[in-house]
Amino acid sequence: MSLSTVVLAASETAEHSEPAINPYVVGGIALGILLLMLLVTLSFGAGREHS
């Protein structure tokens, strides 16, 4: 089996299938991680004086 037939078979399969993970789920997880990192950053600076 040559490389071109493998690539052709993979592209045909990918064309008709649904994405493995819903893009909204990936976006929600990314948003949650970013908000958590923001809260951690704010909590580290809560007791310090402003410069």
PDB file of N, CA, C and O in Angstrom:
ATOM      1  N   MET A   1       0.852  -1.172   0.000  1.00  0.00           N
ATOM      2  CA  MET A   1       0.000   0.000   0.000  1.00  0.00           C
ATOM      3  C   MET A   1       0.897   1.235   0.000  1.00  0.00           C
ATOM      4  O   MET A   1       1.745   1.399   0.877  1.00  0.00           O
ATOM      5  N   SER A   2       0.703   2.085  -0.978  1.00  0.00           N
ATOM      6  CA  SER A   2       1.556   3.269  -1.075  1.00  0.00           C
ATOM      7  C   SER A   2       1.045   4.387  -0.182  1.00  0.00           C
ATOM      8  O   SER A   2      -0.077   4.342   0.322  1.00  0.00           O
ATOM      9  N   LEU A   3       1.880   5.377   0.000  1.00  0.00           N
ATOM     10  CA  LEU A   3       1.557   6.500   0.867  1.00  0.00           C
ATOM     11  C   LEU A   3       0.370   7.287   0.327  1.00  0.00           C
ATOM     12  O   LEU A   3      -0.465   7.760   1.099  1.00  0.00           O
ATOM     13  N   SER A   4       0.291   7.429  -0.981  1.00  0.00           N
ATOM     14  CA  SER A   4      -0.815   8.214  -1.558  1.00  0.00           C
ATOM     15  C   SER A   4      -2.166   7.535  -1.324  1.00  0.00           C
ATOM     16  O   SER A   4      -3.160   8.229  -1.112  1.00  0.00           O
ATOM     17  N   THR A   5      -2.232   6.215  -1.354  1.00  0.00           N
ATOM     18  CA  THR A   5      -3.507   5.542  -1.085  1.00  0.00           C
ATOM     19  C   THR A   5      -3.889   5.648   0.382  1.00  0.00           C
ATOM     20  O   THR A   5      -5.072   5.737   0.712  1.00  0.00           O
ATOM     21  N   VAL A   6      -2.898   5.640   1.262  1.00  0.00           N
ATOM     22  CA  VAL A   6      -3.180   5.804   2.686  1.00  0.00           C
ATOM     23  C   VAL A   6      -3.702   7.210   2.955  1.00  0.00           C
ATOM     24  O   VAL A   6      -4.659   7.383   3.710  1.00  0.00           O
ATOM     25  N   VAL A   7      -3.085   8.206   2.349  1.00  0.00           N
ATOM     26  CA  VAL A   7      -3.530   9.591   2.531  1.00  0.00           C
ATOM     27  C   VAL A   7      -4.915   9.779   1.943  1.00  0.00           C
ATOM     28  O   VAL A   7      -5.745  10.462   2.544  1.00  0.00           O
ATOM     29  N   LEU A   8      -5.186   9.199   0.799  1.00  0.00           N
ATOM     30  CA  LEU A   8      -6.499   9.312   0.173  1.00  0.00           C
ATOM     31  C   LEU A   8      -7.576   8.649   1.032  1.00  0.00           C
ATOM     32  O   LEU A   8      -8.666   9.198   1.192  1.00  0.00           O
ATOM     33  N   ALA A   9      -7.280   7.486   1.578  1.00  0.00           N
ATOM     34  CA  ALA A   9      -8.245   6.797   2.437  1.00  0.00           C
ATOM     35  C   ALA A   9      -8.493   7.583   3.723  1.00  0.00           C
ATOM     36  O   ALA A   9      -9.627   7.651   4.197  1.00  0.00           O
ATOM     37  N   ALA A  10      -7.452   8.172   4.284  1.00  0.00           N
ATOM     38  CA  ALA A  10      -7.609   8.959   5.508  1.00  0.00           C
ATOM     39  C   ALA A  10      -8.411  10.220   5.248  1.00  0.00           C
ATOM     40  O   ALA A  10      -9.215  10.620   6.091  1.00  0.00           O
ATOM     41  N   SER A  11      -8.212  10.854   4.106  1.00  0.00           N
ATOM     42  CA  SER A  11      -8.954  12.078   3.806  1.00  0.00           C
ATOM     43  C   SER A  11     -10.421  11.782   3.543  1.00  0.00           C
ATOM     44  O   SER A  11     -11.288  12.578   3.905  1.00  0.00           O
ATOM     45  N   GLU A  12     -10.708  10.654   2.919  1.00  0.00           N
ATOM     46  CA  GLU A  12     -12.109  10.286   2.695  1.00  0.00           C
ATOM     47  C   GLU A  12     -12.807   9.963   4.004  1.00  0.00           C
ATOM     48  O   GLU A  12     -13.977  10.302   4.183  1.00  0.00           O
ATOM     49  N   THR A  13     -12.113   9.320   4.911  1.00  0.00           N
ATOM     50  CA  THR A  13     -12.687   8.989   6.211  1.00  0.00           C
ATOM     51  C   THR A  13     -12.910  10.250   7.040  1.00  0.00           C
ATOM     52  O   THR A  13     -13.943  10.390   7.695  1.00  0.00           O
ATOM     53  N   ALA A  14     -11.957  11.157   7.013  1.00  0.00           N
ATOM     54  CA  ALA A  14     -12.064  12.382   7.802  1.00  0.00           C
ATOM     55  C   ALA A  14     -13.142  13.304   7.252  1.00  0.00           C
ATOM     56  O   ALA A  14     -13.713  14.104   7.994  1.00  0.00           O
ATOM     57  N   GLU A  15     -13.420  13.201   5.975  1.00  0.00           N
ATOM     58  CA  GLU A  15     -14.392  14.094   5.349  1.00  0.00           C
ATOM     59  C   GLU A  15     -15.816  13.810   5.821  1.00  0.00           C
ATOM     60  O   GLU A  15     -16.630  14.730   5.904  1.00  0.00           O
ATOM     61  N   HIS A  16     -16.122  12.576   6.125  1.00  0.00           N
ATOM     62  CA  HIS A  16     -17.490  12.195   6.446  1.00  0.00           C
ATOM     63  C   HIS A  16     -17.737  11.987   7.932  1.00  0.00           C
ATOM     64  O   HIS A  16     -18.864  11.694   8.329  1.00  0.00           O
ATOM     65  N   SER A  17     -16.716  12.132   8.756  1.00  0.00           N
ATOM     66  CA  SER A  17     -16.903  11.855  10.174  1.00  0.00           C
ATOM     67  C   SER A  17     -17.049  13.156  10.969  1.00  0.00           C
ATOM     68  O   SER A  17     -16.602  14.220  10.540  1.00  0.00           O
ATOM     69  N   GLU A  18     -17.676  13.043  12.116  1.00  0.00           N
ATOM     70  CA  GLU A  18     -17.829  14.183  13.020  1.00  0.00           C
ATOM     71  C   GLU A  18     -16.528  14.399  13.773  1.00  0.00           C
ATOM     72  O   GLU A  18     -15.734  13.468  13.909  1.00  0.00           O
ATOM     73  N   PRO A  19     -16.291  15.620  14.269  1.00  0.00           N
ATOM     74  CA  PRO A  19     -15.081  15.830  15.074  1.00  0.00           C
ATOM     75  C   PRO A  19     -15.114  14.981  16.341  1.00  0.00           C
ATOM     76  O   PRO A  19     -16.183  14.700  16.881  1.00  0.00           O
ATOM     77  N   ALA A  20     -13.952  14.583  16.802  1.00  0.00           N
ATOM     78  CA  ALA A  20     -13.869  13.702  17.966  1.00  0.00           C
ATOM     79  C   ALA A  20     -14.415  14.390  19.212  1.00  0.00           C
ATOM     80  O   ALA A  20     -15.117  13.765  20.008  1.00  0.00           O
ATOM     81  N   ILE A  21     -14.098  15.673  19.386  1.00  0.00           N
ATOM     82  CA  ILE A  21     -14.563  16.431  20.541  1.00  0.00           C
ATOM     83  C   ILE A  21     -15.280  17.666  20.015  1.00  0.00           C
ATOM     84  O   ILE A  21     -14.813  18.317  19.080  1.00  0.00           O
ATOM     85  N   ASN A  22     -16.406  17.980  20.616  1.00  0.00           N
ATOM     86  CA  ASN A  22     -17.172  19.152  20.224  1.00  0.00           C
ATOM     87  C   ASN A  22     -16.327  20.410  20.448  1.00  0.00           C
ATOM     88  O   ASN A  22     -15.748  20.566  21.523  1.00  0.00           O
ATOM     89  N   PRO A  23     -16.242  21.304  19.470  1.00  0.00           N
ATOM     90  CA  PRO A  23     -15.432  22.518  19.645  1.00  0.00           C
ATOM     91  C   PRO A  23     -15.893  23.388  20.808  1.00  0.00           C
ATOM     92  O   PRO A  23     -15.070  24.070  21.419  1.00  0.00           O
ATOM     93  N   TYR A  24     -17.182  23.382  21.129  1.00  0.00           N
ATOM     94  CA  TYR A  24     -17.666  24.162  22.260  1.00  0.00           C
ATOM     95  C   TYR A  24     -17.142  23.596  23.581  1.00  0.00           C
ATOM     96  O   TYR A  24     -16.908  24.349  24.526  1.00  0.00           O
ATOM     97  N   VAL A  25     -16.958  22.291  23.651  1.00  0.00           N
ATOM     98  CA  VAL A  25     -16.397  21.672  24.853  1.00  0.00           C
ATOM     99  C   VAL A  25     -14.943  22.101  25.026  1.00  0.00           C
ATOM    100  O   VAL A  25     -14.517  22.430  26.133  1.00  0.00           O
ATOM    101  N   VAL A  26     -14.185  22.098  23.938  1.00  0.00           N
ATOM    102  CA  VAL A  26     -12.784  22.513  23.999  1.00  0.00           C
ATOM    103  C   VAL A  26     -12.692  23.982  24.413  1.00  0.00           C
ATOM    104  O   VAL A  26     -11.842  24.343  25.226  1.00  0.00           O
ATOM    105  N   GLY A  27     -13.561  24.829  23.858  1.00  0.00           N
ATOM    106  CA  GLY A  27     -13.570  26.239  24.229  1.00  0.00           C
ATOM    107  C   GLY A  27     -13.958  26.454  25.674  1.00  0.00           C
ATOM    108  O   GLY A  27     -13.393  27.316  26.347  1.00  0.00           O
ATOM    109  N   GLY A  28     -14.926  25.674  26.167  1.00  0.00           N
ATOM    110  CA  GLY A  28     -15.340  25.787  27.566  1.00  0.00           C
ATOM    111  C   GLY A  28     -14.243  25.372  28.518  1.00  0.00           C
ATOM    112  O   GLY A  28     -14.040  26.005  29.555  1.00  0.00           O
ATOM    113  N   ILE A  29     -13.534  24.313  28.175  1.00  0.00           N
ATOM    114  CA  ILE A  29     -12.421  23.862  29.016  1.00  0.00           C
ATOM    115  C   ILE A  29     -11.308  24.907  29.022  1.00  0.00           C
ATOM    116  O   ILE A  29     -10.739  25.206  30.072  1.00  0.00           O
ATOM    117  N   ALA A  30     -10.998  25.462  27.848  1.00  0.00           N
ATOM    118  CA  ALA A  30      -9.957  26.490  27.772  1.00  0.00           C
ATOM    119  C   ALA A  30     -10.360  27.726  28.576  1.00  0.00           C
ATOM    120  O   ALA A  30      -9.530  28.306  29.277  1.00  0.00           O
ATOM    121  N   LEU A  31     -11.623  28.131  28.478  1.00  0.00           N
ATOM    122  CA  LEU A  31     -12.096  29.282  29.247  1.00  0.00           C
ATOM    123  C   LEU A  31     -12.003  29.012  30.745  1.00  0.00           C
ATOM    124  O   LEU A  31     -11.587  29.882  31.510  1.00  0.00           O
ATOM    125  N   GLY A  32     -12.387  27.815  31.163  1.00  0.00           N
ATOM    126  CA  GLY A  32     -12.307  27.456  32.573  1.00  0.00           C
ATOM    127  C   GLY A  32     -10.876  27.488  33.089  1.00  0.00           C
ATOM    128  O   GLY A  32     -10.625  27.977  34.191  1.00  0.00           O
ATOM    129  N   ILE A  33      -9.943  26.975  32.308  1.00  0.00           N
ATOM    130  CA  ILE A  33      -8.538  26.982  32.721  1.00  0.00           C
ATOM    131  C   ILE A  33      -8.024  28.410  32.827  1.00  0.00           C
ATOM    132  O   ILE A  33      -7.318  28.742  33.779  1.00  0.00           O
ATOM    133  N   LEU A  34      -8.369  29.259  31.861  1.00  0.00           N
ATOM    134  CA  LEU A  34      -7.906  30.647  31.895  1.00  0.00           C
ATOM    135  C   LEU A  34      -8.504  31.407  33.073  1.00  0.00           C
ATOM    136  O   LEU A  34      -7.810  32.195  33.715  1.00  0.00           O
ATOM    137  N   LEU A  35      -9.780  31.181  33.362  1.00  0.00           N
ATOM    138  CA  LEU A  35     -10.391  31.852  34.510  1.00  0.00           C
ATOM    139  C   LEU A  35      -9.776  31.370  35.823  1.00  0.00           C
ATOM    140  O   LEU A  35      -9.578  32.163  36.743  1.00  0.00           O
ATOM    141  N   LEU A  36      -9.477  30.081  35.912  1.00  0.00           N
ATOM    142  CA  LEU A  36      -8.820  29.553  37.104  1.00  0.00           C
ATOM    143  C   LEU A  36      -7.438  30.172  37.286  1.00  0.00           C
ATOM    144  O   LEU A  36      -7.055  30.525  38.401  1.00  0.00           O
ATOM    145  N   MET A  37      -6.695  30.303  36.198  1.00  0.00           N
ATOM    146  CA  MET A  37      -5.374  30.929  36.275  1.00  0.00           C
ATOM    147  C   MET A  37      -5.490  32.396  36.674  1.00  0.00           C
ATOM    148  O   MET A  37      -4.634  32.896  37.404  1.00  0.00           O
ATOM    149  N   LEU A  38      -6.527  33.100  36.214  1.00  0.00           N
ATOM    150  CA  LEU A  38      -6.749  34.487  36.608  1.00  0.00           C
ATOM    151  C   LEU A  38      -7.033  34.595  38.100  1.00  0.00           C
ATOM    152  O   LEU A  38      -6.506  35.480  38.774  1.00  0.00           O
ATOM    153  N   LEU A  39      -7.868  33.693  38.617  1.00  0.00           N
ATOM    154  CA  LEU A  39      -8.170  33.713  40.051  1.00  0.00           C
ATOM    155  C   LEU A  39      -6.937  33.406  40.898  1.00  0.00           C
ATOM    156  O   LEU A  39      -6.739  34.016  41.948  1.00  0.00           O
ATOM    157  N   VAL A  40      -6.118  32.476  40.453  1.00  0.00           N
ATOM    158  CA  VAL A  40      -4.886  32.160  41.176  1.00  0.00           C
ATOM    159  C   VAL A  40      -3.957  33.367  41.176  1.00  0.00           C
ATOM    160  O   VAL A  40      -3.347  33.683  42.198  1.00  0.00           O
ATOM    161  N   THR A  41      -3.848  34.041  40.038  1.00  0.00           N
ATOM    162  CA  THR A  41      -2.995  35.230  39.954  1.00  0.00           C
ATOM    163  C   THR A  41      -3.501  36.326  40.882  1.00  0.00           C
ATOM    164  O   THR A  41      -2.708  36.970  41.568  1.00  0.00           O
ATOM    165  N   LEU A  42      -4.801  36.542  40.911  1.00  0.00           N
ATOM    166  CA  LEU A  42      -5.370  37.564  41.789  1.00  0.00           C
ATOM    167  C   LEU A  42      -5.214  37.202  43.255  1.00  0.00           C
ATOM    168  O   LEU A  42      -5.013  38.085  44.089  1.00  0.00           O
ATOM    169  N   SER A  43      -5.303  35.918  43.585  1.00  0.00           N
ATOM    170  CA  SER A  43      -5.169  35.518  44.986  1.00  0.00           C
ATOM    171  C   SER A  43      -3.731  35.673  45.484  1.00  0.00           C
ATOM    172  O   SER A  43      -3.526  35.950  46.666  1.00  0.00           O
ATOM    173  N   PHE A  44      -2.738  35.503  44.621  1.00  0.00           N
ATOM    174  CA  PHE A  44      -1.349  35.695  45.025  1.00  0.00           C
ATOM    175  C   PHE A  44      -1.062  37.151  45.348  1.00  0.00           C
ATOM    176  O   PHE A  44      -0.252  37.433  46.231  1.00  0.00           O
ATOM    177  N   GLY A  45      -1.701  38.075  44.663  1.00  0.00           N
ATOM    178  CA  GLY A  45      -1.436  39.491  44.867  1.00  0.00           C
ATOM    179  C   GLY A  45      -2.376  40.163  45.829  1.00  0.00           C
ATOM    180  O   GLY A  45      -2.323  41.385  45.966  1.00  0.00           O
ATOM    181  N   ALA A  46      -3.243  39.421  46.512  1.00  0.00           N
ATOM    182  CA  ALA A  46      -4.272  40.022  47.362  1.00  0.00           C
ATOM    183  C   ALA A  46      -3.687  40.708  48.590  1.00  0.00           C
ATOM    184  O   ALA A  46      -4.227  41.733  49.007  1.00  0.00           O
ATOM    185  N   GLY A  47      -2.624  40.203  49.186  1.00  0.00           N
ATOM    186  CA  GLY A  47      -2.110  40.772  50.418  1.00  0.00           C
ATOM    187  C   GLY A  47      -0.955  41.732  50.232  1.00  0.00           C
ATOM    188  O   GLY A  47      -0.379  42.198  51.215  1.00  0.00           O
ATOM    189  N   ARG A  48      -0.607  42.036  49.007  1.00  0.00           N
ATOM    190  CA  ARG A  48       0.561  42.869  48.757  1.00  0.00           C
ATOM    191  C   ARG A  48       0.152  44.315  48.499  1.00  0.00           C
ATOM    192  O   ARG A  48      -0.955  44.604  48.044  1.00  0.00           O
ATOM    193  N   GLU A  49       1.080  45.203  48.806  1.00  0.00           N
ATOM    194  CA  GLU A  49       0.838  46.614  48.519  1.00  0.00           C
ATOM    195  C   GLU A  49       1.055  46.885  47.049  1.00  0.00           C
ATOM    196  O   GLU A  49       1.818  46.188  46.380  1.00  0.00           O
ATOM    197  N   HIS A  50       0.382  47.899  46.554  1.00  0.00           N
ATOM    198  CA  HIS A  50       0.550  48.284  45.156  1.00  0.00           C
ATOM    199  C   HIS A  50       1.806  49.126  45.018  1.00  0.00           C
ATOM    200  O   HIS A  50       2.142  49.891  45.921  1.00  0.00           O
ATOM    201  N   SER A  51       2.487  48.994  43.920  1.00  0.00           N
ATOM    202  CA  SER A  51       3.724  49.757  43.726  1.00  0.00           C
ATOM    203  C   SER A  51       3.451  51.058  42.992  1.00  0.00           C
ATOM    204  O   SER A  51       4.375  51.830  42.740  1.00  0.00           O
TER     205      SER A  51
END
